[in-house]
């Protein structure tokens, strides 16, 4: 149902499963052992740094099961010019509501390069063109200014909009927090497809 691999102009998105991603390589990034400031990366994310390779292995196996069940499609993000993992991007469909939530995290060395919009553009295409969904949504935690700017730019380009601030919507480390929801409909996406 979900593609195993997607290539963009600058990125390769590969299914985030134990078959495609080395568990120890992913653990090094998700734990901060790779030298990244993992606290800065996860500050606004709904997950905490991984503490053991087994935690990473279980996480990847769980993603593979959810992918197989049609519940979620996570991809590792790698720039074509660089074999390093830049982060991960995902598409989580809600089949009953005919929507898909898009989410992404990137390591600091890969911030500000436009990878957000490039990866999300491809996943929006999967949601609308392959999965026949009606709306894609992006939700980011209140206070995450980098995500706000990137999301506003991306959603505006596709003719979407900011739906509003959702009180205590985001649940993650540190408890509930406010979030912002943005949406793009199939009609808005199709109207801007050639842009």
One Martini backbone bead per residue (centre of mass of N, CA, C, O) as a GRO file, in nm:
protein
  195
    1UNK     BB    1   0.059   0.062  -0.023
    2UNK     BB    2   0.330   0.166   0.049
    3UNK     BB    3   0.610   0.293  -0.025
    4UNK     BB    4   0.953   0.209   0.002
    5UNK     BB    5   1.040   0.434  -0.219
    6UNK     BB    6   1.159   0.780  -0.251
    7UNK     BB    7   1.237   1.022  -0.503
    8UNK     BB    8   1.394   1.320  -0.525
    9UNK     BB    9   1.599   1.564  -0.610
   10UNK     BB   10   1.759   1.527  -0.297
   11UNK     BB   11   1.600   1.264  -0.197
   12UNK     BB   12   1.576   0.971   0.019
   13UNK     BB   13   1.298   0.757   0.081
   14UNK     BB   14   1.286   0.504   0.335
   15UNK     BB   15   1.174   0.259   0.490
   16UNK     BB   16   1.129   0.237   0.845
   17UNK     BB   17   1.315  -0.049   0.884
   18UNK     BB   18   1.516  -0.315   0.966
   19UNK     BB   19   1.581  -0.376   0.657
   20UNK     BB   20   1.681  -0.054   0.590
   21UNK     BB   21   1.794  -0.008   0.891
   22UNK     BB   22   2.034   0.040   1.106
   23UNK     BB   23   2.001   0.012   1.436
   24UNK     BB   24   2.268   0.148   1.538
   25UNK     BB   25   2.250   0.403   1.367
   26UNK     BB   26   1.976   0.498   1.480
   27UNK     BB   27   2.054   0.498   1.776
   28UNK     BB   28   2.276   0.713   1.764
   29UNK     BB   29   2.069   0.935   1.691
   30UNK     BB   30   1.828   0.883   1.906
   31UNK     BB   31   2.051   0.919   2.157
   32UNK     BB   32   2.322   1.111   2.074
   33UNK     BB   33   2.591   0.944   1.993
   34UNK     BB   34   2.656   1.119   1.717
   35UNK     BB   35   2.664   1.439   1.842
   36UNK     BB   36   2.398   1.530   1.875
   37UNK     BB   37   2.139   1.743   1.990
   38UNK     BB   38   1.879   1.568   2.105
   39UNK     BB   39   1.726   1.782   2.268
   40UNK     BB   40   1.676   1.977   2.029
   41UNK     BB   41   1.529   1.775   1.845
   42UNK     BB   42   1.303   1.676   2.085
   43UNK     BB   43   1.162   1.922   2.218
   44UNK     BB   44   0.891   1.901   1.997
   45UNK     BB   45   0.853   1.598   2.048
   46UNK     BB   46   0.681   1.275   2.118
   47UNK     BB   47   0.988   1.192   2.189
   48UNK     BB   48   1.250   1.028   2.330
   49UNK     BB   49   1.539   0.935   2.381
   50UNK     BB   50   1.723   0.669   2.338
   51UNK     BB   51   1.875   0.413   2.563
   52UNK     BB   52   1.864   0.157   2.365
   53UNK     BB   53   1.891  -0.066   2.112
   54UNK     BB   54   1.626  -0.216   2.179
   55UNK     BB   55   1.441   0.027   2.154
   56UNK     BB   56   1.499   0.067   1.853
   57UNK     BB   57   1.418  -0.210   1.753
   58UNK     BB   58   1.124  -0.197   1.855
   59UNK     BB   59   1.050   0.056   1.699
   60UNK     BB   60   1.101  -0.056   1.409
   61UNK     BB   61   0.911  -0.301   1.434
   62UNK     BB   62   0.655  -0.133   1.486
   63UNK     BB   63   0.659   0.019   1.217
   64UNK     BB   64   0.637  -0.231   1.036
   65UNK     BB   65   0.358  -0.322   1.141
   66UNK     BB   66   0.203  -0.059   1.072
   67UNK     BB   67   0.260  -0.068   0.773
   68UNK     BB   68   0.131  -0.346   0.712
   69UNK     BB   69  -0.159  -0.237   0.836
   70UNK     BB   70  -0.198   0.076   0.730
   71UNK     BB   71  -0.120   0.305   0.971
   72UNK     BB   72   0.190   0.364   0.872
   73UNK     BB   73   0.454   0.584   0.714
   74UNK     BB   74   0.792   0.555   0.748
   75UNK     BB   75   1.091   0.757   0.675
   76UNK     BB   76   1.399   0.780   0.577
   77UNK     BB   77   1.633   1.052   0.551
   78UNK     BB   78   1.833   1.109   0.249
   79UNK     BB   79   2.067   1.252   0.095
   80UNK     BB   80   2.202   1.200  -0.214
   81UNK     BB   81   2.495   1.339  -0.131
   82UNK     BB   82   2.428   1.173   0.148
   83UNK     BB   83   2.427   0.882   0.355
   84UNK     BB   84   2.306   1.016   0.579
   85UNK     BB   85   2.095   1.062   0.833
   86UNK     BB   86   1.857   1.330   0.865
   87UNK     BB   87   1.585   1.157   0.927
   88UNK     BB   88   1.219   1.173   0.951
   89UNK     BB   89   0.915   1.064   0.778
   90UNK     BB   90   0.545   1.089   0.786
   91UNK     BB   91   0.239   0.887   0.731
   92UNK     BB   92  -0.092   0.914   0.891
   93UNK     BB   93  -0.373   0.753   0.855
   94UNK     BB   94  -0.733   0.832   0.850
   95UNK     BB   95  -0.971   0.654   0.708
   96UNK     BB   96  -1.239   0.772   0.821
   97UNK     BB   97  -1.146   1.087   0.758
   98UNK     BB   98  -0.954   1.107   0.504
   99UNK     BB   99  -0.662   1.138   0.637
  100UNK     BB  100  -0.324   1.287   0.681
  101UNK     BB  101  -0.044   1.285   0.877
  102UNK     BB  102   0.235   1.493   0.894
  103UNK     BB  103   0.586   1.415   0.973
  104UNK     BB  104   0.898   1.562   1.119
  105UNK     BB  105   1.259   1.504   1.151
  106UNK     BB  106   1.575   1.678   1.207
  107UNK     BB  107   1.889   1.727   1.197
  108UNK     BB  108   2.069   2.007   1.241
  109UNK     BB  109   2.254   1.993   0.974
  110UNK     BB  110   1.949   1.988   0.804
  111UNK     BB  111   1.865   2.259   0.852
  112UNK     BB  112   1.750   2.493   0.612
  113UNK     BB  113   1.720   2.310   0.311
  114UNK     BB  114   1.411   2.214   0.229
  115UNK     BB  115   1.324   1.916   0.317
  116UNK     BB  116   1.045   1.943   0.423
  117UNK     BB  117   0.893   2.021   0.157
  118UNK     BB  118   0.996   1.787  -0.016
  119UNK     BB  119   0.880   1.554   0.155
  120UNK     BB  120   0.585   1.654   0.186
  121UNK     BB  121   0.515   1.668  -0.114
  122UNK     BB  122   0.533   1.363  -0.161
  123UNK     BB  123   0.327   1.271   0.062
  124UNK     BB  124   0.088   1.423  -0.052
  125UNK     BB  125   0.082   1.263  -0.314
  126UNK     BB  126   0.023   0.992  -0.185
  127UNK     BB  127  -0.241   1.068  -0.041
  128UNK     BB  128  -0.395   1.163  -0.307
  129UNK     BB  129  -0.298   0.966  -0.552
  130UNK     BB  130  -0.286   0.673  -0.391
  131UNK     BB  131  -0.502   0.693  -0.125
  132UNK     BB  132  -0.757   0.885  -0.157
  133UNK     BB  133  -0.742   1.141   0.003
  134UNK     BB  134  -0.861   1.472   0.129
  135UNK     BB  135  -0.649   1.530   0.375
  136UNK     BB  136  -0.383   1.719   0.504
  137UNK     BB  137  -0.190   1.722   0.809
  138UNK     BB  138  -0.034   1.960   1.038
  139UNK     BB  139   0.135   1.920   1.354
  140UNK     BB  140   0.246   2.158   1.600
  141UNK     BB  141   0.408   2.275   1.852
  142UNK     BB  142   0.397   2.516   2.057
  143UNK     BB  143   0.696   2.718   1.992
  144UNK     BB  144   0.780   2.602   1.708
  145UNK     BB  145   0.927   2.806   1.486
  146UNK     BB  146   1.045   2.631   1.264
  147UNK     BB  147   0.781   2.479   1.198
  148UNK     BB  148   0.603   2.717   1.145
  149UNK     BB  149   0.752   2.835   0.901
  150UNK     BB  150   0.757   2.578   0.724
  151UNK     BB  151   0.452   2.526   0.725
  152UNK     BB  152   0.347   2.791   0.612
  153UNK     BB  153   0.497   2.775   0.345
  154UNK     BB  154   0.384   2.504   0.247
  155UNK     BB  155   0.076   2.557   0.273
  156UNK     BB  156   0.066   2.811   0.097
  157UNK     BB  157   0.169   2.677  -0.167
  158UNK     BB  158  -0.104   2.473  -0.147
  159UNK     BB  159  -0.359   2.651  -0.027
  160UNK     BB  160  -0.377   2.639   0.264
  161UNK     BB  161  -0.429   2.622   0.634
  162UNK     BB  162  -0.490   2.759   0.943
  163UNK     BB  163  -0.698   2.629   1.195
  164UNK     BB  164  -0.534   2.635   1.479
  165UNK     BB  165  -0.542   2.630   1.825
  166UNK     BB  166  -0.472   2.351   2.038
  167UNK     BB  167  -0.562   2.253   2.343
  168UNK     BB  168  -0.387   2.002   2.478
  169UNK     BB  169  -0.303   1.810   2.221
  170UNK     BB  170  -0.014   1.761   2.297
  171UNK     BB  171   0.172   1.455   2.358
  172UNK     BB  172   0.453   1.434   2.581
  173UNK     BB  173   0.712   1.523   2.707
  174UNK     BB  174   0.586   1.703   2.987
  175UNK     BB  175   0.315   1.680   2.858
  176UNK     BB  176   0.082   1.882   2.774
  177UNK     BB  177   0.016   2.079   2.469
  178UNK     BB  178   0.002   2.301   2.243
  179UNK     BB  179  -0.132   2.330   1.903
  180UNK     BB  180  -0.099   2.329   1.543
  181UNK     BB  181  -0.324   2.338   1.261
  182UNK     BB  182  -0.287   2.213   0.927
  183UNK     BB  183  -0.431   2.234   0.586
  184UNK     BB  184  -0.487   2.021   0.291
  185UNK     BB  185  -0.658   1.979   0.011
  186UNK     BB  186  -0.711   1.829  -0.278
  187UNK     BB  187  -0.798   2.083  -0.435
  188UNK     BB  188  -0.556   2.258  -0.353
  189UNK     BB  189  -0.338   2.073  -0.462
  190UNK     BB  190  -0.438   2.060  -0.762
  191UNK     BB  191  -0.425   2.377  -0.812
  192UNK     BB  192  -0.082   2.362  -0.744
  193UNK     BB  193   0.076   2.132  -0.895
  194UNK     BB  194   0.228   2.319  -1.125
  195UNK     BB  195   0.407   2.512  -0.921
   0.00000   0.00000   0.00000
